[in-house]
Amino acid sequence: MEGDVDHVLMSPEELRTKCEQLGAAISQDYKGKTPVLVCVLQGAIVFMADLLRCIRIPVEVESIAVSSYGKGSVSGDLKFLKDVNMDIAGRDIILVEDIVDTGKTLKHVCNLFAERKAASVAICTLLDKKSRREVEGLELKYVGSECPDEFVVGYGIDYAERYRNLPYVAALKRSVYE
């Protein structure tokens, strides 16, 4: 598995620091409120767990499973596999994502949550791959790091359901996915 890694982009220590910084910002911005952190499964689960432990205010936790990828690396049709279990009307929502590239998935989810009358919808992502953005007006309120235009894995991020358990974020060798 590690033989498929080209190079490490974020070490475990860097990931810990980013979670602490993002957790502090969320704690400050939502002081006196109880936001709902919505984990976008599967990729954000590791990031969400670490981020959650760095937030110092009361929060509630939900998850959604939205898929726009199959077994390969090409963006496909959006499918909701799991929705939130609570009424989000009047609630402050923070969508927690592993990586934002085209932005299509999150744009759709943000629009849906707005239709459901959420008080606010913010996005917290570990990685922002701006070079691949295909939608306008997607505001990422909390960003761990900008991501180069490489295929990344680890820390919950997969390729064909593999590599999620790497303790760091790394670029995958091209020979693995081409």
Backbone as CSV, one residue per row, in Angstrom:
resi,resn,N_x,N_y,N_z,CA_x,CA_y,CA_z,C_x,C_y,C_z
1,MET,0.834,-1.195,0.000,0.000,0.000,0.000,0.878,1.259,0.000
2,GLU,1.827,1.340,0.907,2.682,2.523,0.950,3.603,2.602,-0.259
3,GLY,3.814,1.470,-0.922,4.600,1.465,-2.145,3.906,2.170,-3.296
4,ASP,2.600,2.390,-3.165,1.826,3.096,-4.191,1.855,4.613,-4.005
5,VAL,2.434,5.058,-2.896,2.491,6.492,-2.567,3.679,7.135,-3.276
6,ASP,3.409,8.238,-3.953,4.478,8.997,-4.600,5.210,9.874,-3.580
7,HIS,4.435,10.684,-2.837,5.030,11.524,-1.792,3.949,11.972,-0.811
8,VAL,4.375,12.253,0.410,3.475,12.698,1.475,3.238,14.198,1.343
9,LEU,1.971,14.592,1.417,1.594,16.006,1.343,1.356,16.614,2.727
10,MET,0.792,15.818,3.637,0.537,16.288,5.006,0.852,15.148,5.963
11,SER,1.770,15.410,6.876,2.169,14.415,7.872,1.107,14.319,8.973
12,PRO,1.166,13.266,9.799,0.237,13.185,10.931,0.314,14.411,11.847
13,GLU,1.487,14.942,12.038,1.649,16.132,12.886,0.993,17.354,12.253
14,GLU,1.167,17.512,10.946,0.528,18.633,10.245,-0.988,18.501,10.279
15,LEU,-1.500,17.295,10.147,-2.945,17.060,10.210,-3.487,17.420,11.593
16,ARG,-2.779,17.039,12.627,-3.187,17.358,13.996,-3.242,18.876,14.190
17,THR,-2.228,19.572,13.714,-2.184,21.030,13.837,-3.347,21.679,13.095
18,LYS,-3.639,21.208,11.884,-4.759,21.769,11.107,-6.080,21.555,11.835
19,CYS,-6.276,20.369,12.400,-7.515,20.103,13.136,-7.646,21.032,14.336
20,GLU,-6.543,21.258,15.040,-6.568,22.169,16.190,-6.917,23.589,15.756
21,GLN,-6.342,24.049,14.649,-6.622,25.400,14.152,-8.082,25.532,13.708
22,LEU,-8.564,24.556,12.956,-9.952,24.601,12.488,-10.935,24.473,13.650
23,GLY,-10.634,23.603,14.603,-11.492,23.443,15.777,-11.581,24.726,16.590
24,ALA,-10.457,25.421,16.737,-10.447,26.695,17.463,-11.283,27.746,16.731
25,ALA,-11.165,27.801,15.409,-11.938,28.777,14.624,-13.439,28.500,14.720
26,ILE,-13.822,27.237,14.608,-15.246,26.870,14.722,-15.754,27.197,16.124
27,SER,-14.970,26.869,17.150,-15.365,27.154,18.538,-15.587,28.649,18.751
28,GLN,-14.746,29.475,18.161,-14.872,30.922,18.288,-16.090,31.443,17.519
29,ASP,-16.221,30.993,16.271,-17.303,31.490,15.410,-18.692,31.087,15.894
30,TYR,-18.804,29.965,16.558,-20.119,29.455,16.982,-20.289,29.497,18.499
31,LYS,-19.512,30.333,19.159,-19.620,30.478,20.604,-21.055,30.856,20.966
32,GLY,-21.623,30.166,21.937,-23.003,30.428,22.342,-24.034,29.712,21.501
33,LYS,-23.591,28.949,20.504,-24.501,28.193,19.643,-24.147,26.708,19.738
34,THR,-25.004,25.889,19.194,-24.743,24.452,19.115,-24.901,24.022,17.661
35,PRO,-23.838,24.154,16.882,-23.933,23.763,15.475,-24.030,22.241,15.311
36,VAL,-24.506,21.850,14.148,-24.569,20.435,13.784,-23.460,20.187,12.771
37,LEU,-22.502,19.348,13.144,-21.453,18.951,12.214,-21.967,17.768,11.415
38,VAL,-21.985,17.912,10.103,-22.478,16.850,9.222,-21.294,16.292,8.449
39,CYS,-20.926,15.078,8.796,-19.805,14.400,8.153,-20.251,13.866,6.793
40,VAL,-19.490,14.204,5.758,-19.763,13.665,4.430,-18.962,12.362,4.323
41,LEU,-19.702,11.259,4.466,-19.090,9.927,4.454,-18.669,9.532,3.047
42,GLN,-17.753,8.652,2.897,-16.878,7.949,3.774,-15.610,8.737,4.030
43,GLY,-15.188,9.512,3.065,-13.866,10.116,3.100,-13.577,11.015,4.275
44,ALA,-14.570,11.712,4.818,-14.314,12.694,5.876,-14.346,12.101,7.273
45,ILE,-14.567,10.819,7.404,-14.777,10.239,8.735,-13.565,10.393,9.653
46,VAL,-12.360,10.217,9.157,-11.160,10.340,9.984,-10.952,11.810,10.365
47,PHE,-11.071,12.692,9.390,-10.948,14.128,9.632,-12.003,14.590,10.632
48,MET,-13.237,14.161,10.455,-14.335,14.551,11.342,-14.041,14.126,12.784
49,ALA,-13.573,12.907,12.972,-13.283,12.418,14.324,-12.224,13.271,15.003
50,ASP,-11.160,13.591,14.273,-10.095,14.407,14.857,-10.543,15.849,15.071
51,LEU,-11.265,16.412,14.107,-11.777,17.780,14.223,-12.721,17.908,15.417
52,LEU,-13.606,16.972,15.565,-14.604,16.983,16.630,-13.941,17.097,18.000
53,ARG,-12.834,16.407,18.185,-12.127,16.442,19.473,-11.425,17.771,19.715
54,CYS,-11.325,18.606,18.683,-10.663,19.915,18.818,-11.645,21.065,18.965
55,ILE,-12.927,20.795,18.932,-13.959,21.828,19.079,-14.340,21.911,20.548
56,ARG,-14.348,23.128,21.094,-14.533,23.322,22.529,-15.898,23.893,22.903
57,ILE,-16.880,23.738,22.039,-18.251,24.165,22.330,-19.162,22.947,22.111
58,PRO,-20.395,22.994,22.613,-21.314,21.887,22.350,-21.624,21.801,20.850
59,VAL,-21.630,20.590,20.326,-22.003,20.339,18.939,-22.870,19.091,18.885
60,GLU,-23.604,18.958,17.813,-24.304,17.715,17.516,-23.684,17.158,16.250
61,VAL,-23.812,15.857,16.068,-23.158,15.183,14.950,-24.174,14.432,14.117
62,GLU,-24.052,14.582,12.816,-24.861,13.858,11.831,-23.932,13.402,10.717
63,SER,-24.467,12.633,9.806,-23.675,12.229,8.643,-24.585,12.038,7.439
64,ILE,-23.980,12.222,6.286,-24.650,11.919,5.023,-23.665,11.112,4.185
65,ALA,-24.213,10.332,3.298,-23.381,9.615,2.333,-23.866,10.033,0.955
66,VAL,-23.003,10.716,0.250,-23.305,11.212,-1.080,-22.193,10.732,-1.988
67,SER,-22.550,10.081,-3.060,-21.525,9.525,-3.931,-21.584,10.152,-5.310
68,SER,-20.418,10.582,-5.774,-20.324,11.050,-7.160,-19.165,10.350,-7.853
69,TYR,-18.649,9.321,-7.205,-17.535,8.566,-7.765,-17.855,7.088,-7.737
70,GLY,-17.354,6.374,-8.708,-17.450,4.924,-8.730,-16.115,4.347,-8.322
71,LYS,-15.708,3.291,-8.965,-14.439,2.633,-8.646,-13.255,3.345,-9.272
72,GLY,-13.501,4.290,-10.158,-12.408,5.003,-10.820,-12.268,6.402,-10.285
73,SER,-11.587,7.252,-11.042,-11.284,8.597,-10.549,-12.066,9.683,-11.280
74,VAL,-13.077,9.322,-12.064,-13.814,10.304,-12.846,-15.125,10.639,-12.151
75,SER,-15.417,11.927,-12.010,-16.644,12.382,-11.368,-17.853,11.891,-12.146
76,GLY,-18.850,11.409,-11.411,-20.035,10.854,-12.060,-21.303,11.480,-11.530
77,ASP,-22.399,10.746,-11.586,-23.692,11.228,-11.129,-23.748,11.233,-9.606
78,LEU,-24.461,12.199,-9.049,-24.615,12.346,-7.611,-25.724,11.425,-7.113
79,LYS,-25.446,10.683,-6.033,-26.437,9.809,-5.425,-26.400,9.984,-3.913
80,PHE,-27.577,10.213,-3.295,-27.672,10.238,-1.838,-27.870,8.812,-1.358
81,LEU,-26.923,8.326,-0.572,-26.998,6.979,-0.029,-27.498,6.993,1.410
82,LYS,-27.256,8.107,2.132,-27.726,8.294,3.505,-27.964,9.776,3.726
83,ASP,-29.079,10.085,4.357,-29.423,11.474,4.654,-29.346,11.695,6.167
84,VAL,-29.404,12.955,6.603,-29.429,13.258,8.032,-30.706,12.696,8.645
85,ASN,-30.641,12.432,9.951,-31.789,11.853,10.659,-32.582,12.896,11.438
86,MET,-32.175,14.155,11.378,-32.842,15.198,12.158,-33.427,16.267,11.254
87,ASP,-34.356,17.018,11.822,-34.889,18.191,11.150,-33.850,19.297,11.305
88,ILE,-33.332,19.808,10.204,-32.267,20.819,10.278,-32.799,22.246,10.190
89,ALA,-34.097,22.413,10.090,-34.683,23.753,10.022,-34.259,24.572,11.244
90,GLY,-33.740,25.770,10.978,-33.330,26.667,12.046,-31.989,26.332,12.687
91,ARG,-31.303,25.334,12.175,-30.027,24.900,12.765,-28.847,25.429,11.966
92,ASP,-27.727,25.657,12.665,-26.470,26.024,12.022,-25.756,24.730,11.644
93,ILE,-25.520,24.559,10.360,-24.938,23.331,9.827,-23.501,23.598,9.377
94,ILE,-22.601,22.702,9.743,-21.235,22.734,9.224,-21.001,21.406,8.510
95,LEU,-20.900,21.467,7.195,-20.599,20.273,6.411,-19.106,20.009,6.505
96,VAL,-18.735,18.812,6.907,-17.331,18.450,7.066,-16.957,17.490,5.944
97,GLU,-16.026,17.940,5.114,-15.640,17.211,3.906,-14.142,16.947,3.922
98,ASP,-13.731,15.875,3.270,-12.307,15.560,3.184,-11.607,16.426,2.145
99,ILE,-12.170,16.481,0.956,-11.546,17.230,-0.138,-12.634,17.797,-1.041
100,VAL,-12.462,19.040,-1.431,-13.393,19.672,-2.367,-12.626,19.895,-3.665
101,ASP,-13.123,19.272,-4.742,-12.495,19.543,-6.036,-13.497,20.216,-6.961
102,THR,-14.328,19.503,-7.680,-15.257,20.169,-8.605,-16.254,21.051,-7.860
103,GLY,-16.624,20.643,-6.657,-17.592,21.397,-5.866,-19.033,21.037,-6.157
104,LYS,-19.269,20.191,-7.150,-20.637,19.847,-7.543,-21.417,19.192,-6.404
105,THR,-20.805,18.252,-5.723,-21.478,17.544,-4.631,-21.888,18.511,-3.535
106,LEU,-20.949,19.317,-3.057,-21.255,20.229,-1.960,-22.240,21.314,-2.357
107,LYS,-22.158,21.788,-3.567,-23.113,22.798,-4.040,-24.534,22.234,-3.967
108,HIS,-24.687,20.998,-4.420,-25.995,20.341,-4.382,-26.472,20.170,-2.935
109,VAL,-25.590,19.715,-2.054,-25.950,19.510,-0.651,-26.292,20.848,0.018
110,CYS,-25.501,21.882,-0.227,-25.794,23.206,0.345,-27.158,23.712,-0.099
111,ASN,-27.463,23.559,-1.372,-28.768,23.991,-1.892,-29.900,23.207,-1.233
112,LEU,-29.711,21.908,-1.065,-30.723,21.074,-0.431,-30.948,21.495,1.023
113,PHE,-29.874,21.741,1.767,-30.010,22.144,3.162,-30.634,23.535,3.277
114,ALA,-30.363,24.410,2.331,-31.014,25.728,2.311,-32.519,25.569,2.080
115,GLU,-32.892,24.670,1.177,-34.313,24.392,0.932,-34.992,23.843,2.178
116,ARG,-34.237,23.144,2.994,-34.761,22.578,4.238,-34.742,23.594,5.381
117,LYS,-34.404,24.840,5.060,-34.478,25.973,5.995,-33.438,25.935,7.114
118,ALA,-32.245,25.420,6.827,-31.160,25.520,7.804,-30.893,26.999,8.068
119,ALA,-30.574,27.354,9.316,-30.271,28.753,9.644,-29.029,29.213,8.897
120,SER,-28.043,28.336,8.801,-26.827,28.630,8.058,-26.192,27.311,7.641
121,VAL,-25.431,27.372,6.562,-24.689,26.202,6.097,-23.271,26.663,5.781
122,ALA,-22.316,26.115,6.500,-20.903,26.416,6.276,-20.200,25.125,5.866
123,ILE,-19.076,25.285,5.199,-18.297,24.131,4.761,-16.933,24.170,5.431
124,CYS,-16.551,23.026,5.978,-15.219,22.832,6.539,-14.583,21.673,5.775
125,THR,-13.486,21.935,5.094,-12.819,20.886,4.338,-11.355,20.793,4.733
126,LEU,-10.860,19.588,4.735,-9.440,19.410,5.001,-8.619,19.938,3.836
127,LEU,-9.028,19.591,2.613,-8.271,19.961,1.417,-9.153,20.661,0.397
128,ASP,-8.616,21.700,-0.203,-9.316,22.445,-1.249,-8.503,22.359,-2.535
129,LYS,-9.070,21.659,-3.512,-8.403,21.512,-4.814,-9.035,22.516,-5.775
130,LYS,-8.667,23.786,-5.606,-9.268,24.887,-6.367,-9.110,24.729,-7.875
131,SER,-8.025,24.121,-8.295,-7.742,23.992,-9.722,-8.785,23.150,-10.461
132,ARG,-9.583,22.384,-9.740,-10.587,21.518,-10.361,-12.013,22.034,-10.193
133,ARG,-12.191,23.207,-9.587,-13.528,23.725,-9.303,-14.317,23.953,-10.579
134,GLU,-15.561,23.491,-10.582,-16.450,23.640,-11.737,-17.720,24.407,-11.417
135,VAL,-17.893,24.818,-10.162,-19.098,25.552,-9.778,-18.720,26.925,-9.247
136,GLU,-19.635,27.861,-9.397,-19.457,29.227,-8.900,-20.153,29.366,-7.550
137,GLY,-19.644,30.267,-6.726,-20.334,30.655,-5.507,-20.290,29.644,-4.374
138,LEU,-19.344,28.736,-4.388,-19.211,27.775,-3.299,-18.189,28.329,-2.308
139,GLU,-18.684,28.772,-1.146,-17.799,29.368,-0.144,-17.344,28.308,0.843
140,LEU,-16.036,28.157,0.949,-15.453,27.236,1.921,-15.005,28.076,3.115
141,LYS,-15.752,27.995,4.207,-15.481,28.848,5.369,-14.237,28.401,6.131
142,TYR,-14.012,27.102,6.200,-12.872,26.558,6.938,-12.108,25.611,6.022
143,VAL,-10.843,25.927,5.775,-10.016,25.120,4.865,-8.717,24.760,5.572
144,GLY,-8.421,23.474,5.593,-7.173,23.023,6.192,-5.973,23.403,5.351
145,SER,-6.041,23.097,4.059,-4.914,23.363,3.175,-5.374,23.324,1.723
146,GLU,-4.698,24.089,0.899,-4.937,23.990,-0.541,-4.261,22.711,-1.027
147,CYS,-4.908,22.042,-1.964,-4.427,20.750,-2.452,-3.928,20.887,-3.886
148,PRO,-2.724,20.378,-4.167,-2.250,20.414,-5.552,-3.101,19.498,-6.424
149,ASP,-3.031,19.682,-7.716,-3.827,18.877,-8.646,-3.164,17.504,-8.833
150,GLU,-3.214,16.735,-7.756,-2.707,15.372,-7.746,-3.785,14.483,-7.160
151,PHE,-3.699,13.183,-7.425,-4.656,12.245,-6.841,-4.182,11.904,-5.441
152,VAL,-4.932,12.348,-4.427,-4.505,12.173,-3.039,-5.274,11.062,-2.339
153,VAL,-4.600,10.436,-1.393,-5.182,9.354,-0.598,-4.693,9.489,0.836
154,GLY,-5.309,8.695,1.709,-4.907,8.644,3.105,-5.771,9.508,3.990
155,TYR,-5.702,9.246,5.298,-6.449,10.008,6.295,-7.947,10.016,5.957
156,GLY,-8.436,8.867,5.507,-9.848,8.709,5.161,-10.137,8.806,3.681
157,ILE,-9.245,9.377,2.914,-9.449,9.572,1.470,-8.991,8.311,0.745
158,ASP,-9.835,7.840,-0.172,-9.540,6.574,-0.827,-9.336,6.694,-2.326
159,TYR,-8.842,5.626,-2.882,-8.907,5.358,-4.312,-9.399,3.927,-4.419
160,ALA,-10.561,3.741,-5.039,-11.174,2.417,-5.196,-11.270,1.698,-3.849
161,GLU,-11.686,2.443,-2.823,-11.901,1.942,-1.460,-10.631,1.498,-0.742
162,ARG,-9.483,1.878,-1.218,-8.214,1.539,-0.572,-7.507,2.813,-0.103
163,TYR,-6.557,2.654,0.774,-5.650,3.702,1.272,-6.247,4.599,2.345
164,ARG,-7.510,4.416,2.726,-8.138,5.282,3.730,-7.384,5.265,5.060
165,ASN,-6.750,4.146,5.378,-6.129,3.974,6.687,-4.693,4.480,6.779
166,LEU,-4.191,5.107,5.739,-2.869,5.730,5.850,-2.968,6.888,6.847
167,PRO,-1.979,7.070,7.725,-2.075,8.104,8.759,-1.677,9.495,8.278
168,TYR,-1.512,9.671,6.999,-1.111,10.941,6.401,-1.850,11.101,5.080
169,VAL,-1.748,12.291,4.489,-2.297,12.546,3.155,-1.133,12.491,2.177
170,ALA,-1.310,11.731,1.105,-0.225,11.542,0.147,-0.741,11.559,-1.274
171,ALA,0.166,11.850,-2.199,-0.152,11.749,-3.626,0.092,10.307,-4.052
172,LEU,-0.857,9.786,-4.793,-0.774,8.421,-5.312,0.055,8.418,-6.590
173,LYS,0.850,7.375,-6.770,1.613,7.255,-8.018,0.649,7.141,-9.190
174,ARG,0.951,7.831,-10.270,0.103,7.816,-11.469,-0.108,6.399,-11.984
175,SER,0.894,5.562,-11.884,0.803,4.193,-12.408,-0.305,3.391,-11.727
176,VAL,-0.742,3.820,-10.543,-1.787,3.109,-9.809,-3.174,3.371,-10.406
177,TYR,-3.417,4.590,-10.862,-4.773,4.946,-11.311,-4.901,5.238,-12.793
178,GLU,-3.829,5.214,-13.540,-3.965,5.482,-14.982,-3.997,4.195,-15.787
